[in-house]
Amino acid sequence: MMPKNDKSNLSKARASDILGYDDFLLELKTRISHAQLRAALAVNKELVLLYWQIGRDILQRQQQQGWGAKVITRLAADLQQAFPEMKGFSRTNLMYMRAFAEAYPDEQFVQQIVGQIPWGHNIRILDAVKDPIERLWYAQQAIQYGWSRNVLVHQIESQLFHRQGKAVTNFDRTLPQPQSELAKQLLKDPYSFDFLNLREEVQERDLEQALIKHIRDFLLELGVGFAFVGSQYHLEVGGEDFYIDLLFYHLRLRCYVVIELKIEEFKPEFSGKMNFYVSAVDDSLRHPEDRPTIGIILCKSKNRVVVEYSLRDMNKPIGVSVYQLRNTLPESLQGKLPTIEQLEAELENLEVEIKTPE
């Protein structure tokens, strides 16, 4: 038996004093974390597959034996009685299982794709997306980027599928493959800034400051991989001072991204100014291992033909997209609905009335 003093001395020894201990502990932590993740994914996959099989069987019996909706109600009650500890056998969830099996009849597809995301994600996609190709795309994006359910709902509501890769660019000529294709897919058109709650007549500086104030929402709208570097980023060229509206670094593309905000329709001279900024960033900030800097011009509106002509002979990679500040109401409703400020004031008055004793 080890003497008590020796035990005490050993327990007091710092982990870093034991040769190789820190590395070994880090390796074990990583291995355990990966095992936990694999176990969670396996459990989720089995659960989703079980739900699909139940939905398939319900669907088959309804088709072959003429079961009606009342059978599902009875089945939900019987399953809940048999498995009271499980929460997934409500009538509503059984209906989702049926719809899930109907939407994805191929079991292998379920195992390889939609079985990789939680059941709650699948329900949201089923509810909000009707096109099979679009459903597949959102499922794949959720897997690739690890979207939470809230992020998935936001991306669907903002119609990311229809905006991704739609910007007008010259990337095919100015960037090598595969960077040009990846960069094109990362750009959207339009960008949705409805989280800012700004009016259409906003000034450029106000728009920029609002985006910085809501940088978390802005980064979510830009997409995975954007890291914020600075606003009104100072550059000195030929002894003169210049300021970039917004500067980012993209971790996946391994390049700087210059963003210029314009509160008007695109004009040809915008591309010349952006070409200058991109050149300056390449010369002053870009490291040898970085890839070519990309410029993005965000305008209130654009004429696609004018943009294409403006970018045709530019030698720097530039993309042009429009932004939307909010979903526009029909003219018949504009001015007839209360503003955010009016609603907040009404809520404050209501709270006062509730708190005031009779």
The 8 nearest C-alpha neighbors of each residue, nearest first, counted from 0:
[[1, 2, 3, 6, 5, 4, 7, 9],
 [0, 2, 3, 5, 6, 4, 7, 9],
 [3, 1, 5, 4, 0, 6, 7, 8],
 [4, 2, 6, 5, 7, 1, 8, 0],
 [3, 5, 7, 6, 2, 8, 1, 9],
 [4, 6, 8, 2, 7, 3, 9, 1],
 [7, 5, 3, 9, 4, 8, 10, 2],
 [6, 8, 4, 10, 5, 9, 3, 11],
 [7, 9, 5, 11, 6, 10, 4, 12],
 [8, 10, 6, 12, 11, 7, 5, 4],
 [11, 9, 7, 8, 12, 6, 13, 5],
 [10, 12, 8, 9, 7, 13, 6, 14],
 [13, 11, 9, 10, 8, 14, 16, 17],
 [12, 14, 16, 15, 11, 17, 10, 9],
 [13, 15, 16, 17, 20, 12, 21, 18],
 [14, 16, 13, 17, 21, 20, 18, 19],
 [17, 15, 13, 14, 18, 12, 20, 19],
 [18, 16, 15, 20, 14, 19, 13, 12],
 [17, 19, 20, 16, 15, 21, 14, 22],
 [20, 18, 22, 21, 23, 17, 15, 24],
 [19, 21, 23, 17, 22, 18, 24, 14],
 [22, 20, 24, 23, 19, 15, 25, 14],
 [21, 23, 25, 24, 20, 19, 26, 27],
 [22, 24, 20, 26, 21, 25, 19, 27],
 [25, 23, 27, 21, 26, 22, 20, 28],
 [24, 26, 28, 22, 27, 23, 29, 21],
 [27, 25, 23, 29, 24, 28, 30, 22],
 [26, 28, 30, 24, 29, 25, 31, 23],
 [29, 27, 25, 31, 30, 26, 32, 24],
 [28, 30, 32, 26, 27, 31, 33, 25],
 [29, 31, 27, 33, 28, 32, 26, 34],
 [30, 32, 34, 28, 33, 29, 27, 35],
 [33, 31, 35, 29, 34, 30, 28, 36],
 [34, 32, 36, 30, 35, 31, 37, 29],
 [33, 35, 31, 37, 36, 32, 38, 30],
 [36, 34, 38, 32, 33, 37, 39, 31],
 [35, 37, 33, 39, 34, 38, 40, 32],
 [36, 38, 34, 40, 39, 35, 41, 33],
 [39, 37, 41, 35, 36, 40, 34, 42],
 [40, 38, 36, 42, 41, 37, 35, 43],
 [41, 39, 43, 37, 38, 42, 44, 36],
 [40, 42, 38, 44, 39, 43, 37, 45],
 [43, 41, 39, 45, 44, 40, 38, 46],
 [42, 44, 40, 46, 41, 45, 47, 39],
 [45, 43, 114, 41, 47, 46, 42, 115],
 [44, 46, 48, 42, 43, 47, 49, 41],
 [45, 47, 49, 43, 48, 44, 42, 50],
 [48, 46, 50, 44, 49, 45, 114, 118],
 [47, 49, 51, 45, 46, 50, 44, 52],
 [50, 48, 46, 52, 51, 47, 45, 53],
 [49, 51, 47, 53, 48, 52, 96, 54],
 [50, 52, 48, 54, 100, 49, 53, 96],
 [53, 51, 55, 49, 54, 50, 56, 48],
 [54, 52, 50, 56, 55, 51, 57, 49],
 [53, 97, 55, 96, 51, 57, 100, 52],
 [56, 54, 52, 58, 100, 53, 57, 51],
 [55, 57, 59, 53, 58, 54, 52, 60],
 [58, 56, 54, 60, 55, 59, 61, 53],
 [57, 59, 55, 61, 56, 60, 97, 54],
 [60, 58, 56, 62, 61, 57, 63, 55],
 [61, 59, 63, 64, 57, 62, 58, 56],
 [60, 62, 66, 65, 58, 59, 64, 63],
 [61, 63, 59, 60, 65, 64, 58, 66],
 [64, 62, 60, 61, 65, 59, 66, 58],
 [65, 63, 60, 61, 66, 62, 59, 67],
 [64, 66, 61, 62, 63, 67, 60, 59],
 [65, 67, 61, 64, 60, 70, 68, 62],
 [68, 66, 69, 70, 65, 61, 71, 64],
 [67, 69, 70, 71, 72, 66, 61, 73],
 [70, 68, 72, 71, 67, 73, 66, 74],
 [69, 71, 73, 68, 72, 67, 74, 66],
 [72, 70, 74, 69, 68, 73, 75, 90],
 [71, 73, 69, 75, 70, 74, 90, 76],
 [72, 74, 70, 76, 71, 75, 77, 69],
 [73, 75, 71, 77, 72, 76, 70, 78],
 [76, 74, 90, 72, 78, 89, 73, 77],
 [77, 75, 79, 73, 74, 78, 80, 72],
 [78, 76, 80, 74, 79, 75, 81, 73],
 [79, 77, 81, 75, 80, 76, 82, 74],
 [78, 80, 82, 83, 76, 81, 77, 88],
 [81, 79, 77, 78, 83, 82, 76, 75],
 [80, 82, 78, 79, 83, 77, 76, 84],
 [83, 81, 79, 84, 80, 85, 78, 86],
 [84, 82, 79, 85, 80, 81, 86, 78],
 [85, 83, 82, 86, 79, 81, 80, 87],
 [86, 84, 83, 82, 87, 88, 79, 78],
 [87, 85, 88, 84, 89, 83, 79, 82],
 [86, 88, 85, 89, 92, 93, 79, 50],
 [89, 87, 75, 86, 79, 92, 93, 78],
 [88, 90, 92, 91, 75, 87, 93, 86],
 [89, 91, 93, 75, 92, 72, 94, 71],
 [92, 90, 94, 89, 93, 95, 88, 96],
 [91, 93, 95, 89, 94, 90, 88, 96],
 [94, 92, 96, 90, 95, 91, 88, 89],
 [93, 95, 97, 91, 92, 96, 98, 90],
 [94, 96, 92, 98, 93, 97, 99, 91],
 [97, 95, 54, 93, 99, 94, 98, 50],
 [96, 54, 98, 94, 100, 95, 99, 58],
 [97, 99, 95, 101, 96, 100, 102, 94],
 [100, 98, 96, 102, 97, 101, 95, 103],
 [101, 99, 55, 103, 51, 97, 54, 102],
 [100, 102, 98, 99, 103, 104, 97, 55],
 [101, 103, 99, 100, 98, 104, 131, 125],
 [102, 104, 100, 101, 105, 99, 109, 108],
 [103, 105, 100, 101, 102, 106, 55, 108],
 [106, 104, 108, 107, 103, 109, 100, 110],
 [107, 105, 109, 108, 110, 104, 103, 48],
 [108, 106, 110, 109, 105, 111, 112, 104],
 [109, 107, 111, 105, 106, 110, 112, 113],
 [110, 108, 106, 113, 114, 107, 112, 111],
 [109, 111, 114, 107, 108, 112, 106, 113],
 [110, 112, 108, 109, 107, 114, 113, 115],
 [113, 111, 114, 109, 115, 108, 110, 139],
 [114, 112, 109, 115, 116, 138, 111, 110],
 [113, 115, 44, 110, 109, 112, 116, 47],
 [114, 116, 113, 112, 44, 142, 111, 117],
 [115, 117, 114, 113, 120, 142, 118, 121],
 [118, 116, 120, 119, 43, 121, 115, 114],
 [117, 119, 121, 120, 47, 122, 116, 43],
 [118, 120, 122, 117, 121, 123, 148, 116],
 [121, 119, 123, 117, 118, 122, 148, 124],
 [120, 122, 118, 124, 119, 123, 125, 117],
 [121, 123, 125, 119, 124, 120, 126, 118],
 [124, 122, 126, 120, 121, 125, 127, 119],
 [123, 125, 121, 127, 128, 122, 126, 134],
 [126, 124, 122, 123, 127, 128, 121, 129],
 [127, 125, 123, 124, 122, 128, 129, 121],
 [126, 128, 124, 125, 123, 129, 155, 156],
 [129, 127, 124, 125, 130, 134, 126, 133],
 [128, 130, 131, 127, 125, 134, 133, 126],
 [129, 131, 133, 132, 128, 134, 135, 125],
 [132, 130, 134, 133, 135, 129, 102, 128],
 [133, 131, 135, 134, 130, 136, 137, 129],
 [132, 134, 136, 130, 135, 131, 137, 160],
 [135, 133, 131, 137, 132, 136, 128, 130],
 [134, 136, 138, 132, 133, 137, 139, 131],
 [135, 137, 133, 139, 134, 138, 140, 132],
 [138, 136, 140, 134, 139, 135, 141, 133],
 [139, 137, 141, 135, 136, 140, 134, 113],
 [140, 138, 142, 136, 141, 137, 143, 135],
 [139, 141, 143, 137, 142, 138, 144, 136],
 [142, 140, 146, 138, 145, 139, 144, 143],
 [143, 141, 139, 145, 140, 144, 138, 116],
 [142, 144, 140, 141, 145, 139, 146, 138],
 [145, 143, 141, 146, 142, 140, 223, 139],
 [144, 146, 141, 142, 143, 147, 140, 116],
 [147, 145, 141, 144, 150, 151, 148, 142],
 [146, 148, 150, 149, 151, 145, 141, 120],
 [147, 149, 151, 150, 120, 152, 146, 119],
 [150, 148, 152, 151, 147, 153, 146, 154],
 [149, 151, 153, 147, 152, 148, 146, 154],
 [152, 150, 148, 154, 149, 153, 146, 147],
 [151, 153, 149, 155, 150, 154, 156, 148],
 [154, 152, 150, 156, 151, 155, 157, 149],
 [153, 155, 157, 151, 159, 152, 156, 150],
 [154, 156, 158, 152, 157, 153, 159, 151],
 [155, 157, 153, 158, 154, 152, 159, 127],
 [156, 158, 154, 155, 159, 153, 191, 152],
 [159, 157, 155, 156, 160, 161, 154, 162],
 [158, 160, 162, 154, 161, 157, 163, 155],
 [161, 159, 158, 162, 163, 133, 136, 137],
 [160, 162, 159, 158, 163, 165, 188, 164],
 [163, 161, 187, 188, 159, 160, 165, 189],
 [162, 164, 187, 165, 160, 159, 161, 184],
 [163, 165, 184, 186, 183, 187, 166, 185],
 [166, 164, 188, 187, 163, 162, 167, 186],
 [167, 165, 188, 320, 187, 319, 164, 186],
 [166, 168, 319, 318, 165, 320, 307, 306],
 [169, 167, 318, 170, 317, 166, 319, 310],
 [168, 170, 171, 172, 316, 317, 310, 173],
 [169, 171, 173, 179, 174, 316, 172, 168],
 [172, 170, 169, 179, 173, 174, 175, 180],
 [173, 171, 170, 169, 174, 175, 316, 314],
 [172, 174, 170, 316, 171, 315, 314, 169],
 [175, 173, 179, 170, 172, 171, 178, 316],
 [176, 174, 178, 179, 177, 173, 171, 172],
 [177, 175, 178, 179, 180, 174, 171, 181],
 [176, 178, 179, 180, 175, 181, 174, 182],
 [179, 177, 176, 181, 180, 175, 182, 174],
 [178, 180, 174, 182, 170, 176, 177, 181],
 [181, 179, 183, 182, 177, 178, 184, 176],
 [182, 180, 178, 184, 183, 179, 177, 185],
 [181, 183, 185, 179, 184, 180, 178, 186],
 [184, 182, 180, 164, 185, 181, 186, 179],
 [185, 183, 164, 181, 182, 186, 163, 180],
 [184, 186, 182, 183, 164, 181, 163, 187],
 [187, 185, 164, 183, 184, 166, 163, 182],
 [188, 186, 163, 162, 164, 165, 166, 189],
 [189, 187, 162, 166, 320, 165, 190, 321],
 [188, 190, 321, 322, 187, 320, 162, 191],
 [191, 189, 322, 188, 187, 323, 321, 192],
 [190, 192, 323, 193, 322, 189, 324, 220],
 [193, 191, 324, 194, 323, 195, 190, 325],
 [192, 194, 325, 324, 195, 191, 196, 323],
 [193, 195, 192, 196, 216, 325, 324, 191],
 [196, 194, 193, 197, 192, 209, 324, 210],
 [195, 197, 194, 193, 198, 325, 324, 192],
 [198, 196, 195, 324, 199, 201, 193, 325],
 [197, 199, 200, 201, 196, 324, 325, 195],
 [198, 200, 201, 197, 324, 325, 262, 323],
 [199, 201, 198, 202, 262, 197, 203, 263],
 [202, 200, 199, 198, 205, 206, 203, 197],
 [201, 203, 205, 204, 206, 200, 262, 207],
 [204, 202, 206, 205, 262, 207, 261, 260],
 [203, 205, 207, 206, 202, 208, 201, 209],
 [206, 204, 208, 202, 207, 203, 209, 201],
 [205, 207, 203, 209, 204, 208, 202, 210],
 [206, 208, 204, 210, 205, 209, 203, 211],
 [207, 209, 211, 205, 210, 206, 204, 212],
 [210, 208, 212, 206, 211, 207, 205, 213],
 [211, 209, 213, 207, 212, 208, 214, 217],
 [212, 210, 214, 208, 213, 209, 207, 230],
 [213, 211, 209, 210, 214, 208, 215, 207],
 [212, 214, 210, 211, 216, 215, 217, 209],
 [215, 213, 211, 217, 216, 212, 210, 218],
 [214, 216, 218, 217, 213, 219, 212, 211],
 [217, 215, 219, 214, 218, 213, 220, 194],
 [216, 218, 214, 220, 219, 215, 221, 210],
 [219, 217, 221, 215, 220, 216, 214, 222],
 [220, 218, 216, 222, 217, 221, 215, 223],
 [219, 221, 217, 218, 222, 216, 191, 190],
 [222, 220, 218, 219, 217, 225, 223, 186],
 [223, 221, 219, 220, 218, 224, 225, 185],
 [222, 224, 225, 219, 221, 144, 218, 251],
 [223, 225, 250, 249, 251, 226, 222, 248],
 [224, 226, 249, 248, 223, 247, 250, 227],
 [227, 225, 248, 247, 249, 228, 224, 250],
 [226, 228, 247, 229, 225, 248, 246, 218],
 [229, 227, 247, 246, 226, 248, 230, 245],
 [228, 230, 246, 232, 227, 245, 231, 247],
 [231, 229, 245, 232, 244, 246, 243, 228],
 [232, 230, 244, 243, 242, 233, 245, 229],
 [231, 233, 243, 230, 242, 229, 234, 244],
 [234, 232, 242, 241, 231, 243, 235, 240],
 [233, 235, 241, 240, 242, 236, 232, 279],
 [236, 234, 240, 239, 238, 241, 237, 233],
 [235, 237, 239, 238, 234, 240, 279, 241],
 [238, 236, 239, 235, 240, 234, 241, 279],
 [237, 239, 236, 235, 240, 234, 241, 233],
 [240, 238, 236, 235, 237, 241, 234, 233],
 [241, 239, 235, 234, 236, 238, 242, 233],
 [240, 242, 234, 233, 235, 239, 243, 236],
 [243, 241, 233, 231, 232, 234, 244, 240],
 [244, 242, 232, 231, 245, 233, 246, 230],
 [243, 245, 231, 259, 230, 258, 242, 232],
 [246, 244, 230, 258, 243, 229, 257, 231],
 [245, 247, 257, 229, 228, 256, 258, 230],
 [248, 246, 227, 228, 256, 226, 255, 225],
 [247, 249, 255, 226, 256, 254, 225, 250],
 [248, 250, 225, 224, 252, 254, 253, 251],
 [251, 249, 224, 253, 252, 248, 225, 226],
 [252, 250, 253, 249, 224, 254, 225, 223],
 [251, 253, 249, 254, 250, 178, 290, 182],
 [254, 252, 250, 251, 249, 289, 290, 248],
 [255, 253, 290, 292, 289, 252, 249, 248],
 [254, 256, 248, 292, 247, 249, 293, 257],
 [255, 257, 293, 247, 248, 294, 292, 246],
 [256, 258, 294, 246, 295, 245, 293, 247],
 [259, 257, 295, 245, 296, 294, 246, 244],
 [258, 260, 296, 244, 297, 295, 245, 261],
 [261, 259, 297, 296, 298, 203, 258, 262],
 [260, 262, 298, 263, 297, 203, 299, 259],
 [261, 263, 299, 203, 298, 260, 202, 264],
 [264, 262, 299, 261, 298, 265, 300, 266],
 [263, 265, 300, 301, 299, 298, 266, 262],
 [264, 266, 301, 298, 300, 263, 267, 269],
 [265, 267, 268, 269, 264, 305, 270, 306],
 [268, 266, 309, 269, 270, 265, 306, 305],
 [267, 269, 271, 270, 266, 272, 309, 265],
 [268, 270, 272, 267, 271, 266, 273, 265],
 [271, 269, 273, 268, 272, 267, 274, 309],
 [272, 270, 274, 268, 273, 269, 275, 267],
 [271, 273, 275, 269, 274, 270, 276, 268],
 [272, 274, 276, 270, 275, 271, 277, 269],
 [273, 275, 271, 277, 272, 276, 315, 270],
 [276, 274, 272, 278, 273, 277, 279, 271],
 [277, 275, 273, 279, 278, 274, 280, 272],
 [276, 278, 280, 274, 279, 275, 292, 273],
 [279, 277, 281, 275, 276, 280, 274, 282],
 [278, 280, 276, 282, 277, 281, 283, 275],
 [281, 279, 277, 283, 284, 282, 278, 276],
 [280, 282, 285, 278, 279, 283, 284, 292],
 [283, 281, 279, 280, 284, 278, 285, 277],
 [282, 284, 280, 281, 279, 285, 234, 278],
 [285, 283, 280, 281, 282, 286, 279, 255],
 [284, 286, 281, 289, 283, 282, 280, 287],
 [285, 287, 289, 288, 284, 281, 290, 283],
 [286, 288, 289, 285, 290, 281, 284, 291],
 [287, 289, 286, 290, 285, 253, 254, 291],
 [290, 288, 286, 254, 287, 253, 285, 291],
 [289, 291, 254, 253, 292, 288, 252, 285],
 [292, 290, 254, 293, 289, 281, 174, 255],
 [291, 293, 255, 254, 256, 277, 281, 290],
 [294, 292, 256, 316, 317, 257, 255, 291],
 [293, 295, 317, 257, 256, 258, 277, 318],
 [296, 294, 318, 258, 319, 317, 257, 297],
 [295, 297, 319, 259, 258, 260, 318, 320],
 [298, 296, 260, 320, 321, 261, 319, 259],
 [299, 297, 321, 261, 300, 265, 262, 264],
 [298, 300, 263, 262, 321, 264, 322, 261],
 [301, 299, 264, 298, 321, 265, 263, 302],
 [302, 300, 265, 264, 303, 321, 298, 299],
 [301, 303, 305, 304, 306, 265, 300, 264],
 [302, 304, 306, 305, 301, 307, 167, 308],
 [305, 303, 307, 306, 302, 308, 309, 301],
 [304, 306, 308, 302, 303, 307, 309, 267],
 [305, 307, 309, 303, 304, 308, 310, 302],
 [308, 306, 304, 310, 309, 305, 311, 303],
 [309, 307, 311, 305, 306, 310, 304, 312],
 [308, 310, 306, 267, 307, 311, 305, 270],
 [311, 309, 313, 307, 308, 312, 169, 306],
 [310, 312, 308, 309, 313, 307, 169, 306],
 [313, 311, 310, 314, 309, 308, 169, 315],
 [312, 314, 310, 315, 311, 274, 309, 316],
 [315, 313, 173, 312, 316, 274, 172, 310],
 [314, 316, 313, 274, 173, 317, 277, 293],
 [317, 315, 173, 293, 170, 169, 294, 174],
 [318, 316, 294, 168, 295, 293, 169, 315],
 [319, 317, 168, 295, 167, 294, 166, 296],
 [318, 320, 296, 167, 295, 166, 297, 168],
 [321, 319, 188, 297, 166, 189, 296, 298],
 [320, 322, 298, 189, 297, 299, 300, 188],
 [321, 323, 190, 189, 191, 299, 298, 297],
 [324, 322, 191, 325, 192, 190, 189, 193],
 [323, 325, 193, 192, 191, 197, 322, 199],
 [326, 324, 193, 323, 327, 192, 196, 191],
 [325, 327, 328, 193, 324, 323, 191, 192],
 [326, 328, 325, 329, 330, 324, 333, 323],
 [329, 327, 333, 332, 330, 326, 331, 325],
 [328, 330, 331, 332, 333, 327, 326, 334],
 [329, 331, 333, 332, 328, 334, 327, 335],
 [330, 332, 329, 333, 328, 335, 334, 336],
 [333, 331, 330, 335, 329, 334, 328, 336],
 [334, 332, 330, 335, 331, 328, 329, 336],
 [333, 335, 336, 332, 337, 331, 330, 338],
 [334, 336, 332, 333, 337, 331, 338, 330],
 [335, 337, 334, 338, 332, 333, 339, 341],
 [338, 336, 341, 342, 339, 335, 334, 340],
 [337, 339, 341, 340, 342, 336, 334, 343],
 [340, 338, 342, 341, 343, 337, 344, 196],
 [339, 341, 343, 338, 342, 344, 337, 345],
 [342, 340, 344, 338, 343, 339, 337, 345],
 [341, 343, 345, 339, 344, 340, 346, 338],
 [344, 342, 346, 340, 345, 341, 339, 347],
 [343, 345, 341, 347, 342, 346, 340, 348],
 [346, 344, 342, 348, 347, 343, 349, 341],
 [345, 347, 349, 343, 348, 344, 350, 342],
 [346, 348, 344, 350, 349, 345, 343, 351],
 [349, 347, 351, 345, 346, 350, 352, 344],
 [348, 350, 346, 352, 351, 347, 345, 353],
 [351, 349, 353, 347, 352, 348, 354, 346],
 [350, 352, 348, 354, 349, 353, 355, 347],
 [351, 353, 349, 355, 350, 354, 348, 356],
 [352, 354, 350, 351, 355, 349, 356, 348],
 [353, 355, 351, 352, 350, 356, 349, 357],
 [354, 356, 352, 353, 351, 357, 350, 349],
 [357, 355, 354, 353, 352, 351, 350, 349],
 [356, 355, 354, 352, 353, 351, 350, 349]]
